[in-house]
Amino acid sequence: MKHDDELHTLTAAYVMDALGPAEHEAFSRHLAGCRPCSGDVAEFSATAGRLAAAVALVPPPQMKDAVLARIETVRQLPPRVGVRRAAGFLDRLPRKAGAFVVAASLAGAALFGGAALHQSGQADRARQEARQAEARSQELRAVVTAPDARSVHGRTTGGAAATVITSTARDRAVFLTDRLPAPGAGRTYQLWLADHGTMRPAGFLTGDGAAVLEGDLHRATAVGLTLEPAGGSAQPTTSPLVLLALPA
């Protein structure tokens, strides 16, 4: 049976349904009387929901405009007819008209082929983005559900909740925030690892408020978040919105 100190570390695994029957039962009893764990479970549950949404395949923004633009040009399909009837129709056309129909068909096929290639390129990009999102989601889940995962909590200067989850075994940290306002035009949220006063760039915070920090943790003492010009900065140009000390 695990002691209370060990049960405190199972919040993330509990949310991800990664506990065995005995651990799940023990943690459920522990959760009923532990306010900090209840808070962690609520935050991890919200995070799990964001991670699930993060891997949804979003169609390219231009796809909707392209479909709407082509609706007026697409005719309803005619009733299906037999092959002989269709052949007879072509036979009755004057020679020049028949040639025109064939040429028009070839031109239409060429246009369709060009559109298909364009849409295929869009689909390839969408699939690549989906694979990248899935890989990012898996990396986030690996840290959050690591057996040695530990978390610290705080709030930004604007009041948004912020959490850092670390795994020493994986040498990775995840930064999570909720209700952080959009950075604004020409600005971006940038993450930092603090090494005894020196700030190292550690990546950017995406729109879903979750990110795996770039860089190793063994020298880091804290994680910071700043608002920087688009593209990021080599060193912070603004005061940290939040600075969370990493667990010892």
Buried (B, 14 or more C-beta within 10 A) or exposed (E): EBEEEEBBBBBBBBBBEBBEEEBBEBBEEBBEEBEEBEEBBEBBEBBBEBBEEBBEEEEBEEBEEEEEEEEEEEEEEEEEEEEEEEEEEEEEEEEEEBEEEEEEEEEEEEEEEEEEEEEEEBBEEBEEEBEEBEEBBEBBBBBBBBEEBBBBBBEBEEEBBBBBBBBBEBEBBBBBBBEBEEBEEEEBBBBBBBBEEEBBBBBBBEEBBBBBBBBEBEEBBBBBBBBBEEEBBEEBEEEBBBBBEBBE
